[in-house]
Amino acid sequence: MAKLEQTIRGDFNQILNKIQSGIINGSMSASLEASSDFHSGGARCSVRVFERFSWAGSNRVSLTVTLFQNGDDRVYLSAITAGGSQAMFFKVNTWGEEAFLDKLRELI
């Protein structure tokens, strides 16, 4: 599992659209598996779950991106990858997870 947390300044919708289109268009095998959006008062939260095939690991990896904003221009991002291991009882070969997260780093 790899994780990235960061605060971004900007328009929530623009950031979300840039991430979503950048991840999907950044890999032939990337897909949006699920999404969820919440609004309450001045707060917003959007969750996106992406999946793609990792050539390095010969398996599929997922990337969950959560954006949260509470009324101002700060957007909080949390991104976590999973599924990049080939072992049964412990994690080995997590290159695919890191590569998926690197794509998100490029976008933000």
N, CA, C and O atoms as a GROMACS GRO file, in nm:
protein
  432
    1MET      N    1   0.085  -0.117   0.000
    1MET     CA    2   0.000   0.000   0.000
    1MET      C    3   0.090   0.123   0.000
    1MET      O    4   0.188   0.129   0.074
    2ALA      N    5   0.055   0.219  -0.083
    2ALA     CA    6   0.124   0.348  -0.088
    2ALA      C    7   0.021   0.456  -0.062
    2ALA      O    8  -0.097   0.441  -0.096
    3LYS      N    9   0.065   0.565   0.000
    3LYS     CA   10  -0.029   0.669   0.040
    3LYS      C   11   0.030   0.807   0.011
    3LYS      O   12   0.150   0.829   0.025
    4LEU      N   13  -0.059   0.899  -0.029
    4LEU     CA   14  -0.022   1.038  -0.051
    4LEU      C   15  -0.129   1.126   0.012
    4LEU      O   16  -0.248   1.106  -0.013
    5GLU      N   17  -0.087   1.222   0.093
    5GLU     CA   18  -0.180   1.320   0.148
    5GLU      C   19  -0.123   1.458   0.123
    5GLU      O   20  -0.004   1.482   0.143
    6GLN      N   21  -0.210   1.549   0.078
    6GLN     CA   22  -0.163   1.681   0.039
    6GLN      C   23  -0.277   1.781   0.044
    6GLN      O   24  -0.394   1.745   0.027
    7THR      N   25  -0.243   1.907   0.070
    7THR     CA   26  -0.340   2.016   0.062
    7THR      C   27  -0.316   2.091  -0.067
    7THR      O   28  -0.202   2.126  -0.099
    8ILE      N   29  -0.423   2.115  -0.142
    8ILE     CA   30  -0.415   2.182  -0.272
    8ILE      C   31  -0.504   2.305  -0.266
    8ILE      O   32  -0.612   2.301  -0.207
    9ARG      N   33  -0.462   2.413  -0.326
    9ARG     CA   34  -0.547   2.531  -0.338
    9ARG      C   35  -0.602   2.537  -0.479
    9ARG      O   36  -0.530   2.516  -0.576
   10GLY      N   37  -0.732   2.566  -0.490
   10GLY     CA   38  -0.792   2.577  -0.622
   10GLY      C   39  -0.938   2.539  -0.621
   10GLY      O   40  -0.997   2.513  -0.516
   11ASP      N   41  -0.995   2.537  -0.739
   11ASP     CA   42  -1.135   2.503  -0.757
   11ASP      C   43  -1.155   2.352  -0.743
   11ASP      O   44  -1.091   2.274  -0.814
   12PHE      N   45  -1.243   2.313  -0.654
   12PHE     CA   46  -1.268   2.172  -0.624
   12PHE      C   47  -1.302   2.093  -0.751
   12PHE      O   48  -1.242   1.989  -0.777
   13ASN      N   49  -1.397   2.144  -0.829
   13ASN     CA   50  -1.440   2.073  -0.951
   13ASN      C   51  -1.328   2.058  -1.052
   13ASN      O   52  -1.315   1.954  -1.115
   14GLN      N   53  -1.247   2.162  -1.069
   14GLN     CA   54  -1.137   2.155  -1.164
   14GLN      C   55  -1.033   2.052  -1.120
   14GLN      O   56  -0.981   1.976  -1.202
   15ILE      N   57  -1.003   2.051  -0.990
   15ILE     CA   58  -0.907   1.953  -0.939
   15ILE      C   59  -0.960   1.812  -0.959
   15ILE      O   60  -0.887   1.724  -1.006
   16LEU      N   61  -1.086   1.789  -0.923
   16LEU     CA   62  -1.146   1.656  -0.938
   16LEU      C   63  -1.147   1.612  -1.084
   16LEU      O   64  -1.111   1.499  -1.115
   17ASN      N   65  -1.187   1.700  -1.174
   17ASN     CA   66  -1.191   1.667  -1.316
   17ASN      C   67  -1.052   1.637  -1.372
   17ASN      O   68  -1.035   1.546  -1.453
   18LYS      N   69  -0.953   1.716  -1.329
   18LYS     CA   70  -0.816   1.694  -1.376
   18LYS      C   71  -0.764   1.558  -1.331
   18LYS      O   72  -0.702   1.486  -1.409
   19ILE      N   73  -0.790   1.523  -1.206
   19ILE     CA   74  -0.746   1.393  -1.154
   19ILE      C   75  -0.818   1.280  -1.227
   19ILE      O   76  -0.754   1.186  -1.273
   20GLN      N   77  -0.951   1.290  -1.237
   20GLN     CA   78  -1.028   1.182  -1.298
   20GLN      C   79  -0.989   1.161  -1.444
   20GLN      O   80  -0.964   1.047  -1.485
   21SER      N   81  -0.984   1.265  -1.522
   21SER     CA   82  -0.949   1.248  -1.664
   21SER      C   83  -0.803   1.210  -1.680
   21SER      O   84  -0.769   1.132  -1.770
   22GLY      N   85  -0.715   1.264  -1.596
   22GLY     CA   86  -0.573   1.231  -1.606
   22GLY      C   87  -0.544   1.086  -1.574
   22GLY      O   88  -0.460   1.025  -1.640
   23ILE      N   89  -0.610   1.031  -1.475
   23ILE     CA   90  -0.589   0.890  -1.440
   23ILE      C   91  -0.644   0.799  -1.548
   23ILE      O   92  -0.577   0.705  -1.591
   24ILE      N   93  -0.765   0.826  -1.593
   24ILE     CA   94  -0.827   0.741  -1.694
   24ILE      C   95  -0.752   0.748  -1.828
   24ILE      O   96  -0.733   0.646  -1.894
   25ASN      N   97  -0.710   0.868  -1.867
   25ASN     CA   98  -0.640   0.885  -1.994
   25ASN      C   99  -0.491   0.854  -1.984
   25ASN      O  100  -0.421   0.850  -2.085
   26GLY      N  101  -0.442   0.832  -1.861
   26GLY     CA  102  -0.299   0.808  -1.842
   26GLY      C  103  -0.257   0.663  -1.856
   26GLY      O  104  -0.138   0.633  -1.849
   27SER      N  105  -0.351   0.574  -1.875
   27SER     CA  106  -0.320   0.432  -1.889
   27SER      C  107  -0.427   0.364  -1.972
   27SER      O  108  -0.546   0.392  -1.955
   28MET      N  109  -0.385   0.276  -2.062
   28MET     CA  110  -0.482   0.205  -2.146
   28MET      C  111  -0.578   0.121  -2.064
   28MET      O  112  -0.693   0.102  -2.104
   29SER      N  113  -0.531   0.070  -1.950
   29SER     CA  114  -0.614  -0.022  -1.873
   29SER      C  115  -0.684   0.044  -1.754
   29SER      O  116  -0.755  -0.024  -1.679
   30ALA      N  117  -0.666   0.175  -1.736
   30ALA     CA  118  -0.727   0.243  -1.620
   30ALA      C  119  -0.877   0.260  -1.640
   30ALA      O  120  -0.924   0.289  -1.749
   31SER      N  121  -0.949   0.241  -1.530
   31SER     CA  122  -1.095   0.259  -1.534
   31SER      C  123  -1.141   0.318  -1.401
   31SER      O  124  -1.076   0.300  -1.297
   32LEU      N  125  -1.254   0.388  -1.406
   32LEU     CA  126  -1.319   0.437  -1.286
   32LEU      C  127  -1.414   0.329  -1.240
   32LEU      O  128  -1.510   0.297  -1.310
   33GLU      N  129  -1.389   0.271  -1.123
   33GLU     CA  130  -1.469   0.160  -1.074
   33GLU      C  131  -1.589   0.205  -0.991
   33GLU      O  132  -1.694   0.142  -0.996
   34ALA      N  133  -1.573   0.313  -0.917
   34ALA     CA  134  -1.682   0.362  -0.833
   34ALA      C  135  -1.655   0.507  -0.795
   34ALA      O  136  -1.541   0.553  -0.795
   35SER      N  137  -1.764   0.578  -0.764
   35SER     CA  138  -1.750   0.717  -0.720
   35SER      C  139  -1.859   0.750  -0.620
   35SER      O  140  -1.965   0.687  -0.618
   36SER      N  141  -1.832   0.850  -0.536
   36SER     CA  142  -1.928   0.893  -0.436
   36SER      C  143  -1.903   1.040  -0.407
   36SER      O  144  -1.789   1.084  -0.398
   37ASP      N  145  -2.011   1.116  -0.391
   37ASP     CA  146  -2.002   1.260  -0.365
   37ASP      C  147  -2.097   1.297  -0.253
   37ASP      O  148  -2.213   1.256  -0.252
   38PHE      N  149  -2.048   1.377  -0.158
   38PHE     CA  150  -2.128   1.424  -0.045
   38PHE      C  151  -2.118   1.575  -0.036
   38PHE      O  152  -2.011   1.632  -0.060
   39HIS      N  153  -2.228   1.640  -0.001
   39HIS     CA  154  -2.233   1.784   0.023
   39HIS      C  155  -2.311   1.806   0.152
   39HIS      O  156  -2.416   1.745   0.173
   40SER      N  157  -2.260   1.893   0.238
   40SER     CA  158  -2.332   1.929   0.359
   40SER      C  159  -2.290   2.069   0.400
   40SER      O  160  -2.175   2.091   0.439
   41GLY      N  161  -2.383   2.163   0.392
   41GLY     CA  162  -2.347   2.302   0.420
   41GLY      C  163  -2.240   2.347   0.323
   41GLY      O  164  -2.257   2.339   0.201
   42GLY      N  165  -2.129   2.396   0.375
   42GLY     CA  166  -2.018   2.439   0.291
   42GLY      C  167  -1.913   2.333   0.268
   42GLY      O  168  -1.810   2.360   0.208
   43ALA      N  169  -1.937   2.211   0.315
   43ALA     CA  170  -1.839   2.103   0.302
   43ALA      C  171  -1.873   2.012   0.184
   43ALA      O  172  -1.989   1.988   0.153
   44ARG      N  173  -1.766   1.962   0.120
   44ARG     CA  174  -1.780   1.868   0.008
   44ARG      C  175  -1.680   1.757   0.024
   44ARG      O  176  -1.570   1.777   0.075
   45CYS      N  177  -1.720   1.640  -0.019
   45CYS     CA  178  -1.629   1.525  -0.019
   45CYS      C  179  -1.658   1.441  -0.143
   45CYS      O  180  -1.772   1.407  -0.171
   46SER      N  181  -1.554   1.410  -0.217
   46SER     CA  182  -1.566   1.322  -0.334
   46SER      C  183  -1.466   1.210  -0.323
   46SER      O  184  -1.350   1.231  -0.288
   47VAL      N  185  -1.513   1.089  -0.354
   47VAL     CA  186  -1.428   0.971  -0.350
   47VAL      C  187  -1.432   0.906  -0.488
   47VAL      O  188  -1.539   0.889  -0.547
   48ARG      N  189  -1.315   0.870  -0.540
   48ARG     CA  190  -1.305   0.801  -0.668
   48ARG      C  191  -1.216   0.679  -0.649
   48ARG      O  192  -1.110   0.687  -0.588
   49VAL      N  193  -1.261   0.565  -0.702
   49VAL     CA  194  -1.182   0.442  -0.697
   49VAL      C  195  -1.149   0.403  -0.841
   49VAL      O  196  -1.238   0.377  -0.923
   50PHE      N  197  -1.020   0.400  -0.869
   50PHE     CA  198  -0.970   0.364  -1.002
   50PHE      C  199  -0.900   0.229  -0.994
   50PHE      O  200  -0.856   0.186  -0.887
   51GLU      N  201  -0.892   0.163  -1.108
   51GLU     CA  202  -0.820   0.037  -1.116
   51GLU      C  203  -0.746   0.033  -1.249
   51GLU      O  204  -0.792   0.088  -1.349
   52ARG      N  205  -0.632  -0.033  -1.249
   52ARG     CA  206  -0.557  -0.053  -1.373
   52ARG      C  207  -0.470  -0.176  -1.362
   52ARG      O  208  -0.444  -0.227  -1.252
   53PHE      N  209  -0.425  -0.224  -1.477
   53PHE     CA  210  -0.335  -0.339  -1.480
   53PHE      C  211  -0.193  -0.289  -1.463
   53PHE      O  212  -0.153  -0.190  -1.525
   54SER      N  213  -0.116  -0.356  -1.379
   54SER     CA  214   0.024  -0.322  -1.357
   54SER      C  215   0.112  -0.422  -1.431
   54SER      O  216   0.115  -0.540  -1.396
   55TRP      N  217   0.182  -0.374  -1.533
   55TRP     CA  218   0.272  -0.462  -1.608
   55TRP      C  219   0.387  -0.507  -1.519
   55TRP      O  220   0.433  -0.621  -1.530
   56ALA      N  221   0.434  -0.418  -1.431
   56ALA     CA  222   0.546  -0.453  -1.343
   56ALA      C  223   0.511  -0.567  -1.249
   56ALA      O  224   0.594  -0.655  -1.224
   57GLY      N  225   0.390  -0.567  -1.198
   57GLY     CA  226   0.348  -0.670  -1.103
   57GLY      C  227   0.265  -0.780  -1.164
   57GLY      O  228   0.234  -0.879  -1.097
   58SER      N  229   0.228  -0.765  -1.289
   58SER     CA  230   0.140  -0.861  -1.357
   58SER      C  231   0.011  -0.885  -1.279
   58SER      O  232  -0.035  -0.998  -1.265
   59ASN      N  233  -0.047  -0.776  -1.229
   59ASN     CA  234  -0.172  -0.785  -1.154
   59ASN      C  235  -0.246  -0.652  -1.164
   59ASN      O  236  -0.197  -0.558  -1.227
   60ARG      N  237  -0.363  -0.644  -1.105
   60ARG     CA  238  -0.440  -0.521  -1.106
   60ARG      C  239  -0.420  -0.449  -0.974
   60ARG      O  240  -0.410  -0.511  -0.868
   61VAL      N  241  -0.413  -0.317  -0.981
   61VAL     CA  242  -0.399  -0.234  -0.862
   61VAL      C  243  -0.511  -0.131  -0.859
   61VAL      O  244  -0.562  -0.091  -0.964
   62SER      N  245  -0.547  -0.089  -0.739
   62SER     CA  246  -0.651   0.013  -0.726
   62SER      C  247  -0.591   0.139  -0.664
   62SER      O  248  -0.491   0.134  -0.592
   63LEU      N  249  -0.656   0.250  -0.693
   63LEU     CA  250  -0.620   0.380  -0.638
   63LEU      C  251  -0.748   0.446  -0.591
   63LEU      O  252  -0.840   0.469  -0.671
   64THR      N  253  -0.756   0.476  -0.462
   64THR     CA  254  -0.871   0.546  -0.408
   64THR      C  255  -0.829   0.688  -0.377
   64THR      O  256  -0.735   0.712  -0.302
   65VAL      N  257  -0.901   0.784  -0.436
   65VAL     CA  258  -0.871   0.926  -0.418
   65VAL      C  259  -0.989   0.991  -0.347
   65VAL      O  260  -1.104   0.978  -0.391
   66THR      N  261  -0.961   1.060  -0.237
   66THR     CA  262  -1.062   1.133  -0.163
   66THR      C  263  -1.024   1.280  -0.162
   66THR      O  264  -0.912   1.316  -0.125
   67LEU      N  265  -1.118   1.365  -0.202
   67LEU     CA  266  -1.102   1.510  -0.194
   67LEU      C  267  -1.203   1.564  -0.094
   67LEU      O  268  -1.319   1.524  -0.095
   68PHE      N  269  -1.157   1.656  -0.008
   68PHE     CA  270  -1.245   1.716   0.092
   68PHE      C  271  -1.221   1.866   0.095
   68PHE      O  272  -1.106   1.911   0.092
   69GLN      N  273  -1.329   1.942   0.102
   69GLN     CA  274  -1.320   2.089   0.111
   69GLN      C  275  -1.427   2.137   0.207
   69GLN      O  276  -1.540   2.089   0.205
   70ASN      N  277  -1.390   2.234   0.292
   70ASN     CA  278  -1.484   2.287   0.389
   70ASN      C  279  -1.494   2.438   0.377
   70ASN      O  280  -1.453   2.510   0.468
   71GLY      N  281  -1.549   2.486   0.267
   71GLY     CA  282  -1.583   2.626   0.253
   71GLY      C  283  -1.477   2.720   0.201
   71GLY      O  284  -1.513   2.824   0.144
   72ASP      N  285  -1.350   2.691   0.216
   72ASP     CA  286  -1.249   2.783   0.163
   72ASP      C  287  -1.184   2.723   0.040
   72ASP      O  288  -1.237   2.628  -0.018
   73ASP      N  289  -1.070   2.776  -0.002
   73ASP     CA  290  -1.009   2.726  -0.125
   73ASP      C  291  -0.910   2.612  -0.102
   73ASP      O  292  -0.844   2.569  -0.196
   74ARG      N  293  -0.897   2.564   0.020
   74ARG     CA  294  -0.809   2.451   0.047
   74ARG      C  295  -0.885   2.320   0.021
   74ARG      O  296  -0.994   2.298   0.074
   75VAL      N  297  -0.825   2.237  -0.061
   75VAL     CA  298  -0.881   2.105  -0.091
   75VAL      C  299  -0.784   2.003  -0.036
   75VAL      O  300  -0.665   2.003  -0.070
   76TYR      N  301  -0.834   1.916   0.048
   76TYR     CA  302  -0.751   1.812   0.109
   76TYR      C  303  -0.762   1.685   0.026
   76TYR      O  304  -0.872   1.639  -0.005
   77LEU      N  305  -0.648   1.630  -0.010
   77LEU     CA  306  -0.642   1.510  -0.092
   77LEU      C  307  -0.581   1.396  -0.011
   77LEU      O  308  -0.479   1.413   0.056
   78SER      N  309  -0.644   1.281  -0.017
   78SER     CA  310  -0.588   1.158   0.038
   78SER      C  311  -0.600   1.052  -0.071
   78SER      O  312  -0.709   1.028  -0.124
   79ALA      N  313  -0.488   0.989  -0.104
   79ALA     CA  314  -0.487   0.886  -0.208
   79ALA      C  315  -0.416   0.763  -0.155
   79ALA      O  316  -0.306   0.772  -0.100
   80ILE      N  317  -0.479   0.647  -0.172
   80ILE     CA  318  -0.424   0.522  -0.122
   80ILE      C  319  -0.436   0.416  -0.231
   80ILE      O  320  -0.542   0.399  -0.291
   81THR      N  321  -0.326   0.345  -0.254
   81THR     CA  322  -0.327   0.235  -0.351
   81THR      C  323  -0.335   0.102  -0.278
   81THR      O  324  -0.300   0.092  -0.161
   82ALA      N  325  -0.381   0.000  -0.348
   82ALA     CA  326  -0.389  -0.135  -0.291
   82ALA      C  327  -0.390  -0.238  -0.402
   82ALA      O  328  -0.420  -0.207  -0.518
   83GLY      N  329  -0.356  -0.360  -0.366
   83GLY     CA  330  -0.369  -0.472  -0.459
   83GLY      C  331  -0.245  -0.504  -0.538
   83GLY      O  332  -0.250  -0.589  -0.627
   84GLY      N  333  -0.134  -0.440  -0.511
   84GLY     CA  334  -0.015  -0.460  -0.593
   84GLY      C  335   0.079  -0.569  -0.547
   84GLY      O  336   0.194  -0.572  -0.590
   85SER      N  337   0.034  -0.658  -0.461
   85SER     CA  338   0.124  -0.761  -0.410
   85SER      C  339   0.092  -0.896  -0.474
   85SER      O  340  -0.022  -0.924  -0.511
   86GLN      N  341   0.194  -0.979  -0.485
   86GLN     CA  342   0.175  -1.112  -0.542
   86GLN      C  343   0.182  -1.222  -0.438
   86GLN      O  344   0.155  -1.338  -0.469
   87ALA      N  345   0.218  -1.190  -0.316
   87ALA     CA  346   0.234  -1.292  -0.214
   87ALA      C  347   0.103  -1.319  -0.141
   87ALA      O  348   0.012  -1.236  -0.145
   88MET      N  349   0.094  -1.434  -0.076
   88MET     CA  350  -0.029  -1.470  -0.007
   88MET      C  351  -0.035  -1.412   0.135
   88MET      O  352  -0.142  -1.371   0.179
   89PHE      N  353   0.077  -1.409   0.206
   89PHE     CA  354   0.074  -1.370   0.346
   89PHE      C  355   0.147  -1.241   0.378
   89PHE      O  356   0.134  -1.191   0.490
   90PHE      N  357   0.222  -1.184   0.285
   90PHE     CA  358   0.292  -1.058   0.310
   90PHE      C  359   0.308  -0.984   0.178
   90PHE      O  360   0.290  -1.042   0.071
   91LYS      N  361   0.344  -0.856   0.186
   91LYS     CA  362   0.352  -0.773   0.066
   91LYS      C  363   0.488  -0.786  -0.001
   91LYS      O  364   0.592  -0.764   0.062
   92VAL      N  365   0.487  -0.821  -0.128
   92VAL     CA  366   0.608  -0.816  -0.211
   92VAL      C  367   0.568  -0.755  -0.344
   92VAL      O  368   0.453  -0.765  -0.386
   93ASN      N  369   0.663  -0.693  -0.409
   93ASN     CA  370   0.642  -0.637  -0.542
   93ASN      C  371   0.529  -0.535  -0.543
   93ASN      O  372   0.422  -0.560  -0.600
   94THR      N  373   0.551  -0.422  -0.482
   94THR     CA  374   0.450  -0.315  -0.479
   94THR      C  375   0.482  -0.205  -0.580
   94THR      O  376   0.434  -0.092  -0.565
   95TRP      N  377   0.561  -0.235  -0.681
   95TRP     CA  378   0.598  -0.135  -0.781
   95TRP      C  379   0.476  -0.078  -0.852
   95TRP      O  380   0.471   0.042  -0.879
   96GLY      N  381   0.380  -0.161  -0.881
   96GLY     CA  382   0.259  -0.115  -0.951
   96GLY      C  383   0.182  -0.013  -0.871
   96GLY      O  384   0.128   0.082  -0.928
   97GLU      N  385   0.176  -0.031  -0.740
   97GLU     CA  386   0.108   0.065  -0.653
   97GLU      C  387   0.179   0.200  -0.656
   97GLU      O  388   0.115   0.305  -0.670
   98GLU      N  389   0.311   0.198  -0.644
   98GLU     CA  390   0.388   0.322  -0.645
   98GLU      C  391   0.376   0.392  -0.780
   98GLU      O  392   0.365   0.515  -0.786
   99ALA      N  393   0.377   0.317  -0.888
   99ALA     CA  394   0.365   0.375  -1.021
   99ALA      C  395   0.229   0.442  -1.040
   99ALA      O  396   0.220   0.548  -1.102
  100PHE      N  397   0.124   0.382  -0.987
  100PHE     CA  398  -0.010   0.438  -0.997
  100PHE      C  399  -0.016   0.570  -0.919
  100PHE      O  400  -0.075   0.668  -0.966
  101LEU      N  401   0.044   0.572  -0.802
  101LEU     CA  402   0.046   0.692  -0.721
  101LEU      C  403   0.134   0.800  -0.785
  101LEU      O  404   0.104   0.919  -0.774
  102ASP      N  405   0.240   0.760  -0.852
  102ASP     CA  406   0.326   0.857  -0.923
  102ASP      C  407   0.248   0.930  -1.031
  102ASP      O  408   0.270   1.049  -1.054
  103LYS      N  409   0.157   0.861  -1.098
  103LYS     CA  410   0.074   0.926  -1.200
  103LYS      C  411  -0.011   1.036  -1.138
  103LYS      O  412  -0.026   1.144  -1.196
  104LEU      N  413  -0.065   1.010  -1.020
  104LEU     CA  414  -0.143   1.113  -0.950
  104LEU      C  415  -0.054   1.230  -0.910
  104LEU      O  416  -0.094   1.346  -0.922
  105ARG      N  417   0.067   1.201  -0.862
  105ARG     CA  418   0.162   1.308  -0.826
  105ARG      C  419   0.188   1.400  -0.944
  105ARG      O  420   0.197   1.522  -0.928
  106GLU      N  421   0.202   1.343  -1.064
  106GLU     CA  422   0.224   1.422  -1.185
  106GLU      C  423   0.106   1.517  -1.210
  106GLU      O  424   0.126   1.632  -1.251
  107LEU      N  425  -0.014   1.470  -1.185
  107LEU     CA  426  -0.134   1.549  -1.213
  107LEU      C  427  -0.153   1.665  -1.117
  107LEU      O  428  -0.204   1.769  -1.156
  108ILE      N  429  -0.110   1.649  -0.991
  108ILE     CA  430  -0.131   1.756  -0.894
  108ILE      C  431  -0.003   1.835  -0.874
  108ILE      O  432  -0.001   1.930  -0.796
   0.00000   0.00000   0.00000
